[in-house]
Amino acid sequence: MTVIFENESGRTFGLPLESLAGEVLETAMDYMECPYETQVSLLLTGDAEIHRLNLLHRKIDRPTDVLSFPAVEYETPGSFDFLEEEGVDAFDPDTGELLLGDIVLSADRIQEQAKAYGHSVKREYAFLIAHSLLHLIGYDHETPEEAEEMETLQKEILRQMGIGRS
């Protein structure tokens, strides 16, 4: 897995943010049984920039915790079968890695939500990365059934990493 990581927020929370992101993403893709090496871009920014991006791309005029920009539209969430069969242009021509897309996180929201939910910044950061990765591979939470499925997957990914709410 290649993670193209940029921290324009300047905040570290005392964590190895880049390596932790890679660990979450790798654990998630292994859990999802992805048969490919993958690539993700991750930007850690602040409320002002994520607000701008949210307005630009979603027409929502407020900051958010995470934005996901998938590189491919998945017919079935978490199913990678169609990628080669249909000749989808989703692979980096130089590395052969499956391009999953871009994740943008707000460092401001991470800190605020960790405090509000009563868990660590590490847990909130890891949770938002797992959540966004699931969006990149086709999952959503528009219906109660979809939300329940995403929640189950997120919990299992974090459980495998030993990251809980406490």
C-alpha positions in Angstrom: 0.0 0.0 0.0 1.2 3.4 -0.9 -0.1 6.4 1.1 0.6 9.8 -0.3 0.3 11.8 2.9 0.3 15.5 3.4 -0.3 17.4 6.7 -1.0 21.0 6.0 -2.6 21.4 9.4 0.7 21.4 11.1 -0.8 19.3 13.9 0.5 15.9 15.0 -1.4 15.1 18.2 1.8 13.4 19.4 1.0 10.5 17.0 3.0 9.0 14.0 0.2 10.2 11.7 1.5 9.0 8.4 2.5 5.5 9.6 -0.8 5.1 11.6 -2.8 6.1 8.5 -0.9 3.4 6.5 -1.6 0.8 9.2 -5.3 1.6 9.2 -5.6 1.5 5.4 -3.5 -1.7 5.2 -5.6 -3.4 7.9 -8.8 -2.3 6.2 -7.8 -3.5 2.7 -6.6 -6.8 4.2 -9.9 -7.2 6.0 -11.8 -6.4 2.8 -9.7 -9.0 1.0 -8.5 -6.7 -1.7 -6.4 -8.7 -4.1 -4.4 -5.7 -5.2 -1.7 -3.4 -3.9 -3.4 0.0 -3.5 -2.7 3.7 -3.4 -4.5 6.4 -1.4 -3.9 10.1 -1.0 -4.6 11.5 2.4 -4.6 15.2 3.3 -4.8 16.4 6.9 -6.1 20.0 6.9 -8.1 22.4 9.0 -11.7 23.4 9.2 -11.3 26.4 6.8 -9.9 24.2 3.9 -12.3 21.3 4.4 -15.2 23.8 4.6 -14.1 25.2 1.2 -13.8 21.7 -0.3 -17.2 20.7 1.2 -18.8 23.7 -0.4 -17.1 23.2 -3.7 -17.7 19.5 -4.1 -20.9 18.9 -2.1 -22.5 22.3 -2.0 -22.6 22.1 1.8 -21.6 25.4 3.4 -19.9 24.1 6.6 -16.8 22.2 7.7 -17.0 18.5 8.0 -14.8 15.8 9.6 -13.9 13.9 6.5 -14.3 14.0 2.7 -13.9 11.0 0.4 -13.2 11.2 -3.3 -13.3 7.7 -4.8 -11.3 7.1 -7.9 -13.7 4.3 -9.1 -17.4 3.8 -8.8 -18.0 0.3 -7.3 -20.9 -1.7 -8.6 -21.0 -3.7 -5.4 -19.4 -2.2 -2.3 -16.1 -3.9 -1.4 -16.1 -6.1 -4.5 -13.0 -5.8 -6.7 -14.0 -8.5 -9.3 -15.2 -6.1 -11.9 -11.9 -4.0 -12.1 -9.9 -6.2 -14.5 -12.9 -7.8 -16.2 -14.3 -4.6 -17.5 -11.0 -2.9 -18.1 -11.6 -0.2 -15.6 -8.8 2.4 -15.8 -8.1 2.3 -12.0 -4.5 1.2 -11.9 -1.4 3.4 -11.7 0.4 2.6 -15.0 3.8 2.9 -13.3 3.2 0.9 -10.1 0.2 -1.3 -11.0 -1.4 -0.2 -7.8 -5.2 0.1 -7.6 -5.9 3.8 -7.2 -8.5 4.1 -4.4 -8.9 7.9 -4.3 -8.4 10.8 -1.9 -9.2 11.3 1.8 -9.3 14.7 3.4 -9.5 15.0 7.1 -10.0 18.0 9.4 -7.6 18.1 12.3 -9.9 20.5 14.1 -12.8 18.0 13.8 -10.7 15.1 14.9 -9.7 16.8 18.1 -13.2 18.2 18.8 -14.9 14.9 18.1 -12.5 12.8 20.2 -13.3 15.0 23.1 -17.0 15.0 22.5 -17.2 11.2 22.1 -14.9 10.6 25.1 -12.2 8.7 23.3 -8.6 9.3 22.1 -7.5 11.4 19.2 -5.8 8.2 17.9 -9.1 6.4 17.9 -11.0 9.2 16.1 -8.2 9.6 13.5 -8.2 5.9 12.8 -12.0 5.7 12.7 -12.3 8.5 10.2 -9.6 6.9 8.0 -11.4 3.5 8.1 -14.8 5.2 7.5 -13.4 7.1 4.5 -11.7 4.1 3.0 -15.0 2.3 3.0 -16.5 5.1 1.1 -13.6 4.9 -1.4 -14.5 1.3 -2.1 -18.2 1.8 -2.6 -19.8 1.7 0.9 -22.3 4.3 2.0 -24.6 5.0 4.9 -27.7 6.4 3.2 -30.0 3.7 4.6 -30.1 2.2 8.1 -28.9 -1.1 6.6 -26.0 0.5 4.8 -25.1 2.4 8.0 -25.2 -0.7 10.1 -22.9 -2.6 7.6 -20.4 0.3 7.6 -20.4 0.5 11.4 -19.8 -3.2 11.7 -16.9 -3.0 9.2 -15.4 0.0 10.9 -15.5 -1.6 14.4 -13.9 -4.8 13.1 -11.1 -3.0 11.4 -10.3 -1.0 14.5 -10.7 -4.1 16.7 -8.1 -5.9 14.6 -5.8 -3.0 15.3 -6.5 -3.0 19.0 -8.0 0.5 18.9 -11.1 0.9 20.9 -13.3 3.7 22.3 -11.6 3.8 25.7 
